[in-house]
Structure formats: structure tokens, C-alpha cells
Amino acid sequence: MTSTHQTRYCRCGARLARDNTGGRCSPCSSHGRQHPGVVVPEVPADFWNEVVLAQALQDRHMGRVIRAWRTHPYHGRQSISQDQAASWVGMSQAQLSRIENGPPVVHLDRLAQWAAVLHIPEGRLWFALPAASGELGEKEGTVNRRQFFASTASAAASGFLYGPSMPAPPIGDHEAVEWLAWHLWQNRKDELDSSQISQSIANRLNAHPHVMRTAGGAYRFTDPALTDVLVAHRVFGDIAQGSGHLLATAQTSHATDLTISALAAESEGARRGLTAWMRSGATAVLRVNSAGILAKIGAADLGDAAISAIRSDQDARHLYVTAVASRVLELPWERAAHLSGATNTQAVGRTLGEGDETKDWASLRLADELTNNRDAAARWCSAVLLANYVDAENMRMRSALMLAVKDEPCRENLRAYAAVLAGTTPLSNG
């Protein structure tokens, strides 16, 4: 005779072991003993319409949902810490960090646990919640898991930002243009095809005075500079709350950094956060973005700190030099990346071009960048590229370096210019 076992669940959504007669999982029991007064904050209904949180739900990535929930503007200037959020389900801060920054969670029990803890409306979820009463049988649980894995695979294969199975939440004019700016920025495009935009967002964009549709039906801003402005204000809002989440999403552009740096110049808290991420951020993108913003504030000490950080951080340095080469020499990102990885004149010449006309044009553009008073680290990167591409005896380059020395406020750049004049690379400076 075969016995049947009813699958039971804790109130947090975790599946209970067969020998658990208490009705609560071990993490919840432990958490209840250690944090009797800690409760998850209640949130209003429109909380879930915030653009980053809504996108995380659309992406079906619970880790990003948790991070967006923690750093939501509703919580005020002090976001919910990973330690606090982790304690709600009895896990460590390190475990939650791996969930937020790793691949999507696919275990239904863990997904249901977080959905219950954060009180995520069922209509926003991409999986079926298990029956809370304990009446869900093994067979039904298996069906739900299969449905979840099938829907996850479908979402991954679709490639669309919004799918027909999950309608977009109500959204206002500001959220719509912010959404458009964010996706234009992430995709490095000036326009976004209408097939990638939900109908609710499209309806808002159609009536917006600063958004236009092309003959092909794509959406774009009437002034492309709006992308950088909107993204910069959104990212700075995240920074001001002590979160590097958005800053770690993709490498920021020169124009975006300039706007963020102007805002950060007035915020000591933001500068402290950026300095910490620049030195010990979890990813190279977070470190290079932080360095780029600090290097553009205009303070010599911050410029020196940014240059020291990227000089000693190979991954961040590669990204920064690539960005400078792409912008100054008007190169596609892939070619600029090859150029930033070159370590001698011959390798640079093969990437950029060996002809005298090409070399003169490139050296002139790089020499002009030495006078860019808006970006201390870009001046350093230009010196690195000049050292690898232009003969140290080139009189035009030497004159440009000597001229730059006169007005250079950063000690690290003075050392870099001296190295190039001496026929060596600034990378040799210890």
C-alpha cells in the first residue's frame, strides 16, 4: 500500500519538511527568535509601478525584484539594507547578494517565499503560487513547476521587453519617458522600435511633446540629449540613496557622467559612495562608472583618486580607455576595445591605421583631449594612447604635452605627461 503525503508550506512560502510539525520553516523560526520586532514594511498599491521595479518583474528575475524593492524611492533616503532584507527569510547578507547579482532564481519554493515576504501582488508574478492551506498535492506541485519553467523559457526566448502574457502596469508620463530614456541608453541607440514597447507606454509616448515617431514607427526624443539628462537624474537618485544598482547596470556615457558629476559635486554623501564603489565595487562597470563621475567633478584630489584607481584596476582601465578612444577617435566600441588593449605602436597602428594622414589626425585629436578640463581621467587615458601610438620625438605631440602641463591641476596627469615626454607609458608609474 502506497502512502500519500500532502505538501505543506510555511506562511513565508517555503516548503516544509515531512517531519516538521510546527508549521514554520527553520529560517522563519530562527528569525522569529532573533528578530521578534522586525516586520516587512507595508507598501502602497502604486509602489509596484516604479519603473525599475516594474522592469525587474517583467524580466522575471527575483533577485532584481528584491534589489529594486529595497532601493525603492518610497523608503526615503535610507534604503532597506541587504542585511535587513535577508533577515526576513533567515538568510545571510552574502546569500542575498548572490541572489540579487546572480542568475534568475528558478526554485519555485524560494520564489514563492520572496513573493509572500514582499507581498508582491499575484497579478505581477510570472509563476503560480502554491496553495497556502497545505492542500496542494505532489502532482499539482509538479504541474505548477512545469508551467513555471515553460513560462521562464518562453520569456527568455521572446527577446521582447514586454510579453503578451504579462500586461504592463499603469504608468504616467514621467515614468514613460524615463523608461524610454533608460532603454535607449542601455542599448546605445537613438530610437526604439515600437515592437519593443508595451501599449500602455506607447500611449503615453504618443502624446508627449518631447517624443516623436519616425517614418518606420520607432520612438525617439526630439532632442537626443534628453536621454542623458533623464538617465543621469535617475542614476543620481539611486546614488543619493546609497545604492549602486543602476550605476552597475551598464557603462555610462561621457555626457551622462557630466550631468551626474554636476549633481554629485553638491552631495558629500554621493561622493563618499562613489569613492567606495570606485575602489571596491563588485563589478568593473560599477568601478569605472564611479571613477568616471568623480573624474568629471573638477576637484584635483578626486581626479587624482580616479586616475590612481583606474591605473591599478586593469578591467576598469580597459573600459575607461576604450570609452575615451571611442569618443575621441570616433571608433566603434569593438575597435576602440582592441585599441585600448594594444601595448605597442605596431599593434595600435594595425587597429587604427598606419598612414601618416591617419596618424596625424589621431594624434591631433588625442592632443586636444589633453586640454579637456571636464574629465581628468580622460586626459590620462589620452596620454596612454599617445604613448602607444605617437613617436616620443613627434614635435606636435611634445608641444601639446608641454602646453597641457601649464594648466594641469592633477598630480597624476603631470606624472603621465612626463612619462610620455620621456618615451615611456604612464602605465609604468607605480
Summary of the structure (lengths in Angstrom):
residues: 430
radius of gyration: 25.9
end to end distance: 76.2
largest distance: 94.3
contacts: 1342
relative contact order: 0.06
helix: 61%
strand: 2%
